[in-house]
Amino acid sequence: MRAARCAGPSGWDGPPRFVALGDSLTEGVGDPVGDGWRGWAALLADGLTGTPASFTNLAVSGSQTRDVLERQLPAALELRPDLVSVVVGVNDTLRCTFDIQAVAARLDQVYAAFAGQGAVLLTACLPDPGAMLGLPGALAHPLARRQRAVNTVVHALSDRYGALHLHACEGDWITDRALWSADRLHPGERGHRQLALRFHALLAEHGLATGPAPSSEPEFPAPTTSASLWWLATAGTGWVARRCTDLLPQLLTLAADELRHRARGTSARLDLRASAAVSAALAALSVAEQPDAA
């Protein structure tokens, strides 16, 4: 195991190698700069030490935990990062193939690989997409249940591997629409700056961020209403369509099940079923860690 280049309370010995993994949130969608995206991870990299960190962003829009494990992880390990962020899971909840046990197993492998290299690991739990989109209850509740399951797994595994974990699934920043882009699922520049600031504060508490904190004030003017509507009518519509083709049939089935349980007064069974699935997923990981397990 390679120890991270961290000098305890005094911070890093030199500019750290910071690698970011994940989906559109970490890619920077919602925070446009030039012809691409910047995002919270790039903003954070500039404030880790007095000089900018060596920063590589491997996050790709639409990625699920499988993509992080199979595509992003090998590339990240080759870079041997001192600091690595893994923020992913929302896209898994938006797929008909959602399986919390598979999500847990993949995240466990990713976290373990970086722990084995001695990297400092950053993780975060995230708000559920149904609430952010303002979906009706019967549609929103199944998505919320899935996101709670993912967040519970991320909490447990972050604790297991000693990750620095950010609770980003709650707080005023979620309800402040000024922090979010037109699609209601990605932060705007202000929102990305808030995430960068919160991660910077978390690292600073552990002596791992000694550079200046990112500014909370935007560098660029907010998109006009017409520009936001144009984005929704073009790229935004395509984003929704790609996910609805896969998710919508199952989501309608889940909504029908939700309404049936609500009519019978047995909605609590759905929550219990989801909790049992999370417990089974985490228990399976614990059993797999035992060398004598069959």
C-alpha positions as CSV (number, residue, x, y, z in Angstrom):
1,M,0.0,0.0,0.0
2,R,1.3,3.4,-0.9
3,A,0.8,6.1,1.7
4,A,-0.8,9.3,0.4
5,R,1.5,12.3,0.1
6,C,-0.1,13.9,3.1
7,A,1.9,15.5,6.0
8,G,-0.9,15.3,8.6
9,P,-2.1,18.6,10.0
10,S,0.2,20.7,7.8
11,G,-1.5,19.4,4.6
12,W,0.2,17.9,1.6
13,D,3.9,17.8,1.1
14,G,3.4,19.3,-2.3
15,P,0.6,19.9,-4.8
16,P,-1.5,16.7,-4.6
17,R,-2.6,14.6,-7.5
18,F,-6.4,14.9,-7.5
19,V,-8.6,12.7,-9.7
20,A,-12.4,13.0,-9.9
21,L,-14.7,10.2,-10.8
22,G,-18.4,10.2,-11.4
23,D,-21.2,11.4,-13.6
24,S,-22.5,14.7,-15.0
25,L,-22.4,16.4,-11.5
26,T,-18.7,16.0,-11.3
27,E,-18.1,16.5,-15.0
28,G,-19.4,20.0,-14.3
29,V,-22.7,20.1,-16.2
30,G,-24.4,23.4,-15.3
31,D,-21.2,25.3,-14.9
32,P,-20.2,26.1,-18.5
33,V,-16.8,27.6,-19.3
34,G,-15.9,28.1,-23.0
35,D,-17.0,25.1,-25.0
36,G,-17.0,22.7,-22.0
37,W,-17.8,22.3,-18.3
38,R,-15.8,23.3,-15.3
39,G,-17.7,22.2,-12.1
40,W,-17.1,21.9,-8.4
41,A,-14.1,19.5,-8.6
42,A,-12.1,21.9,-10.8
43,L,-12.9,24.7,-8.4
44,L,-11.8,22.7,-5.5
45,A,-8.5,21.7,-7.1
46,D,-7.4,25.3,-7.2
47,G,-7.7,25.7,-3.4
48,L,-6.1,22.5,-2.1
49,T,-2.7,24.2,-1.6
50,G,-1.0,27.4,-2.4
51,T,-0.4,26.2,-5.9
52,P,-3.0,24.4,-8.1
53,A,-3.2,20.6,-7.7
54,S,-2.5,18.2,-10.6
55,F,-6.1,17.6,-11.5
56,T,-7.7,15.1,-13.8
57,N,-11.5,14.8,-14.3
58,L,-12.6,11.4,-15.5
59,A,-16.3,11.9,-14.8
60,V,-18.6,11.4,-17.8
61,S,-22.2,12.5,-18.0
62,G,-24.7,9.6,-17.7
63,S,-22.2,7.3,-15.9
64,Q,-23.5,4.7,-13.5
65,T,-21.6,2.8,-10.8
66,R,-20.7,0.1,-13.4
67,D,-19.1,2.8,-15.7
68,V,-17.0,4.1,-12.8
69,L,-15.9,0.6,-11.8
70,E,-15.1,-0.7,-15.3
71,R,-14.0,2.5,-17.2
72,Q,-13.0,5.2,-14.8
73,L,-11.3,3.2,-12.0
74,P,-8.6,1.6,-14.1
75,A,-7.6,5.0,-15.6
76,A,-7.6,6.6,-12.1
77,L,-5.5,3.9,-10.6
78,E,-2.8,4.4,-13.2
79,L,-2.6,8.1,-12.1
80,R,-2.0,7.0,-8.5
81,P,-3.9,9.9,-7.0
82,D,-3.3,11.4,-3.5
83,L,-6.9,12.6,-3.4
84,V,-9.8,11.1,-5.3
85,S,-13.5,11.9,-5.3
86,V,-16.2,9.3,-6.2
87,V,-19.6,10.9,-6.5
88,V,-22.1,8.6,-8.4
89,G,-25.3,6.8,-8.1
90,V,-28.2,9.0,-9.2
91,N,-28.1,7.5,-12.8
92,D,-28.4,4.0,-11.3
93,T,-31.7,5.0,-9.7
94,L,-33.0,6.2,-13.1
95,R,-32.5,2.9,-14.8
96,C,-34.8,-0.1,-15.0
97,T,-31.8,-2.3,-14.1
98,F,-31.5,-0.7,-10.6
99,D,-30.1,-3.3,-8.2
100,I,-28.9,-1.9,-4.8
101,Q,-26.8,-5.1,-4.2
102,A,-24.9,-4.6,-7.4
103,V,-24.5,-0.8,-6.7
104,A,-23.1,-1.7,-3.2
105,A,-20.7,-4.3,-4.6
106,R,-19.3,-1.9,-7.3
107,L,-18.8,1.0,-4.9
108,D,-17.1,-1.4,-2.4
109,Q,-14.6,-2.4,-5.1
110,V,-14.0,1.2,-6.2
111,Y,-13.5,2.5,-2.6
112,A,-11.3,-0.5,-1.7
113,A,-9.0,0.0,-4.7
114,F,-8.3,3.6,-3.7
115,A,-7.9,2.7,-0.1
116,G,-5.4,0.1,-1.2
117,Q,-3.3,2.8,-2.8
118,G,-3.5,5.0,0.3
119,A,-5.5,7.8,-1.4
120,V,-7.7,10.2,0.5
121,L,-11.2,9.4,-0.6
122,L,-14.0,12.0,-1.0
123,T,-17.6,10.8,-1.2
124,A,-21.1,12.4,-1.0
125,C,-24.7,11.5,-0.7
126,L,-27.1,13.2,-3.1
127,P,-30.7,14.5,-3.2
128,D,-33.3,12.3,-4.9
129,P,-34.1,13.3,-8.5
130,G,-37.8,13.0,-8.2
131,A,-38.0,15.7,-5.6
132,M,-35.6,17.9,-7.6
133,L,-37.8,17.5,-10.7
134,G,-41.0,18.1,-8.7
135,L,-42.6,14.8,-9.9
136,P,-46.0,13.8,-8.5
137,G,-45.8,11.7,-5.3
138,A,-46.6,8.3,-6.9
139,L,-43.7,8.9,-9.3
140,A,-41.3,10.6,-6.9
141,H,-41.6,8.2,-4.0
142,P,-40.1,5.2,-5.8
143,L,-37.1,7.3,-6.9
144,A,-36.7,8.8,-3.5
145,R,-36.7,5.3,-2.0
146,R,-34.0,4.2,-4.4
147,Q,-31.8,7.3,-3.7
148,R,-32.2,6.7,0.0
149,A,-30.9,3.2,-0.5
150,V,-27.9,4.4,-2.5
151,N,-27.1,7.1,0.1
152,T,-27.3,4.5,2.9
153,V,-24.8,2.3,1.1
154,V,-22.5,5.3,0.5
155,H,-22.7,6.3,4.2
156,A,-21.8,2.8,5.3
157,L,-19.0,2.3,2.8
158,S,-17.6,5.7,3.4
159,D,-17.3,4.9,7.1
160,R,-15.8,1.5,6.3
161,Y,-13.0,3.0,4.2
162,G,-12.5,6.2,6.2
163,A,-13.6,8.5,3.5
164,L,-14.3,12.2,4.0
165,H,-18.0,12.2,3.4
166,L,-20.2,15.2,2.4
167,H,-23.9,15.2,3.3
168,A,-25.1,16.9,0.1
169,C,-28.6,15.2,0.2
170,E,-30.0,17.9,2.4
171,G,-29.8,21.5,3.4
172,D,-30.8,24.9,2.1
173,W,-28.7,24.6,-1.0
174,I,-31.2,22.1,-2.4
175,T,-34.2,24.3,-2.1
176,D,-32.5,27.5,-3.3
177,R,-33.4,27.6,-6.9
178,A,-30.7,30.3,-7.6
179,L,-28.1,27.6,-7.1
180,W,-29.5,25.2,-9.7
181,S,-29.6,25.2,-13.5
182,A,-32.6,25.2,-15.8
183,D,-32.9,21.4,-15.8
184,R,-33.5,21.3,-12.0
185,L,-31.1,18.3,-11.7
186,H,-27.7,20.0,-12.0
187,P,-26.2,22.9,-10.0
188,G,-25.6,26.1,-11.8
189,E,-22.3,27.9,-11.3
190,R,-23.4,29.1,-7.8
191,G,-24.4,25.5,-6.9
192,H,-21.1,24.1,-8.0
193,R,-19.3,26.7,-6.0
194,Q,-21.3,25.8,-2.9
195,L,-20.3,22.1,-3.4
196,A,-16.6,23.1,-3.8
197,L,-16.8,25.3,-0.7
198,R,-18.3,22.5,1.4
199,F,-15.7,20.0,0.2
200,H,-12.9,22.5,0.8
201,A,-14.2,23.0,4.4
202,L,-14.3,19.3,5.0
203,L,-10.7,18.9,3.8
204,A,-9.6,21.9,5.8
205,E,-11.0,20.3,9.0
206,H,-8.5,17.5,8.4
207,G,-5.6,19.7,7.4
208,L,-5.9,18.7,3.8
209,A,-6.9,22.0,2.2
210,T,-4.5,24.9,3.0
211,G,-5.1,27.0,-0.1
212,P,-7.8,29.7,-0.5
213,A,-11.4,28.5,-0.5
214,P,-13.3,28.9,-3.7
215,S,-15.3,32.1,-4.0
216,S,-19.0,31.7,-3.5
217,E,-19.7,34.5,-6.1
218,P,-20.1,33.5,-9.7
219,E,-17.5,34.4,-12.3
220,F,-19.9,34.5,-15.1
221,P,-23.5,36.0,-15.4
222,A,-26.3,33.6,-15.0
223,P,-27.9,32.2,-18.2
224,T,-30.8,34.3,-19.4
225,T,-34.3,32.8,-19.3
226,S,-34.3,32.4,-23.1
227,A,-30.9,30.7,-23.0
228,S,-32.2,28.3,-20.3
229,L,-35.3,27.5,-22.2
230,W,-33.3,26.9,-25.4
231,W,-31.1,24.5,-23.4
232,L,-34.1,22.6,-22.1
233,A,-35.6,22.4,-25.6
234,T,-32.4,21.0,-27.1
235,A,-29.9,19.2,-24.9
236,G,-32.2,19.0,-21.9
237,T,-35.0,17.3,-23.9
238,G,-32.5,14.8,-25.2
239,W,-31.3,14.1,-21.7
240,V,-34.8,13.4,-20.4
241,A,-35.8,11.4,-23.5
242,R,-32.8,9.0,-23.2
243,R,-33.6,8.2,-19.6
244,C,-37.4,8.0,-20.0
245,T,-37.0,5.4,-22.8
246,D,-35.3,3.2,-20.3
247,L,-36.9,4.1,-17.0
248,L,-40.5,5.2,-17.8
249,P,-42.1,1.8,-18.3
250,Q,-40.8,0.5,-15.0
251,L,-41.4,3.8,-13.2
252,L,-45.1,3.6,-14.2
253,T,-45.2,0.1,-12.8
254,L,-43.5,1.3,-9.6
255,A,-46.0,4.2,-9.4
256,A,-49.0,1.8,-9.8
257,D,-47.6,-0.4,-7.0
258,E,-47.2,2.7,-4.9
259,L,-50.8,3.7,-5.5
260,R,-52.0,0.2,-4.7
261,H,-50.2,0.1,-1.4
262,R,-51.4,3.6,-0.6
263,A,-55.0,2.6,-1.2
264,R,-54.5,-0.4,1.1
265,G,-52.7,1.6,3.8
266,T,-49.6,-0.6,3.4
267,S,-47.1,1.9,2.0
268,A,-44.8,1.2,4.9
269,R,-44.1,-2.3,3.4
270,L,-42.4,-0.7,0.5
271,D,-40.0,1.2,2.8
272,L,-39.4,-2.0,4.8
273,R,-38.7,-3.9,1.6
274,A,-36.2,-1.3,0.5
275,S,-34.5,-1.2,3.9
276,A,-34.2,-5.0,3.9
277,A,-32.6,-4.9,0.4
278,V,-30.0,-2.4,1.7
279,S,-29.2,-4.5,4.7
280,A,-28.9,-7.6,2.6
281,A,-26.5,-5.8,0.2
282,L,-24.2,-4.6,3.0
283,A,-24.4,-8.0,4.7
284,A,-23.3,-9.7,1.5
285,L,-20.2,-7.4,1.4
286,S,-19.3,-8.3,5.0
287,V,-19.6,-12.0,4.2
288,A,-17.4,-11.6,1.1
289,E,-14.7,-10.0,3.2
290,Q,-14.4,-13.1,5.5
291,P,-11.6,-15.3,4.2
292,D,-13.3,-18.5,5.3
293,A,-16.6,-17.6,3.6
294,A,-17.7,-20.3,1.2
